[in-house]
Amino acid sequence: MLGARAATLLISVRLACLEALRSRIDDRPLIGTPVALVDYLRVRYGHQASETVGVIHLSGSGRMIREETTFMGSVQSAPIHARDIVRRALELGSTSIILFHNHPSGDPRPSNADLAATRAVTRAASLFDIALDDHIVVTRSGWTSFRSEGLL
């Protein structure tokens, strides 16, 4: 059994790793799904037991304005509401966004629901000249970029 001191140390190491990975994406253009972004998302969200959906809001130069968790779900699904995503992008002045979520199942392939939600967000965002740059699905051991797979 893990002692309290060991658990505290492991939590501290994880937080330090997240901070190091986050520093690789802060204040840098994120357009095109750089490996540094995927590394950060996999460590931050890939091990979670329930689906978590988030958005990275980008400026006109492709730099991160903010990363936000937008929806929490169950082991197999999480809602993605285009209206809420676009409203928040407008509030922050985002010119583009990167949608992301995890698959606790370990399979990074997009589901039919993922594809439908991505189309809905793309349509809604485009009405306000906001681009959906990518939708990234992360797991413990892998990831899928909708942009790289030609799904956007």
N, C-alpha and C positions, 0 to 999 in steps of 0.2 A: 504494500500500500504506500502511496505517495505521501510523504510528510508535508506539513504546512510550509516549512522553509523551502522544500524542493518545489512545491506548487507555486509559491511566490516567485521563486527564481525563474521558473518556466514562463510564467506570465510576463515577467520583466523582459526576458529574452524575446518573447513574441512581440511585445510592444516596441522594443528596440529594432527588431527586424522590420516591422511595419513602418516605423519612422524612417528607417534607411531607404526602404523601397519607395515610400511617399516622396522623399526628397529627390528621387530620380525623375519624378513626374511634375513636381511643383515648378511653376514658372517656365515651362517648356511647351512648345507646340505638341499637341496630342493627336492631331489629325493623322489618320493612317494606321491606327492601332499599333503603336510602338510596343516592343517587347517589355519595356519597363512598366507600361500601364498594365499589361496582362499579368506580369509577375506580381504587381501590387494587388490587383483584384483577386488573383488566385489565393494569395496568402490571407488577405483580409476576409474574403467571402467563401472561398472554395471548400472550407471545412465545416460550414454551418449546417446544422441539422434540419433547418427549415429554409424554404426558398425566401430569398431576399432580393428585392428589385431596387435598383438605384439608377441615378442619373448623374453624369458628369456634365456640368454646364461649361460651355466654352465661349471665349471671347472671339472677336473677329480675327484675331491673330492665331487662334487655335489653342490659346493657353487656358488652363482651368480657372474658372471663376469659383466654382464650388462643386464638391462631391456630396451627394445627399442620398440617403436611403429613403425611398419613397413608399414602398409597400413591403409588408411582411406577410408570409403565407404559411402554408403547411409543408409537410414533407414532400408533397407532390406538385403543389401549385402555389402561385402568388398572383394576385390581380395586377394588371397593368392598365391604368386608366389614362388614356391619351389626354383627356381634358385637363386633368390635374398636372400632368407633366408639362403640357404646353403653357398652362397658366403660370407655373413656377418659372419656366424659361423666360416668359415675358417679364415677370417681376424682376428677374436677375439681369435682364438685358442680354441673354444668351443669343448668339447668332447660330450656334450649332450645339448639338448634344450627343453624348454617347450613352446609350442605354446599356445596362448590364444586369445580370442576375446569375444566381448560382443554381446548380442542379444537385441536390443532396444525393441523388441516385448514383452519381458518379459518371453518368453518360452526358457528355457535353453537346450532343446533337440537339438542335432545336426541335421542339414539339410543334404540332400543328397550331396549338394555342399561341406559342411563341411567334410563329410566322404571322398569324392573324393580328396579334397585338402590335407587332412591328409595323405591319402595313397601316394599321389605324394611327399609330403615332406619327409615321411618315406623312400620311395625308393631312392630319390635323396640324402638325408643325409647319408643313409647307404653306398653309394658308396665311401664316404670319412670317414667312421668309426665314424660318428656322430650319436648318438642315439636320436630319438624323445622320450623323457621320458613321455610326456603327452601333450594333447591338452585340454585346459579348456575353457568352454563356461560359461560366467557369465552374470547374469541379476541383476536387483534390488533385487529380492527376492529369487534367487536360483542360482544353478550352476550344471554343468555336467563335470565330468572328463572322458575323453575317456578311460584312463587306468582303472579306477574303473569300468567302464561299459563293459570292455572287448573288446573295439573297437580298441585297439592297439595291 
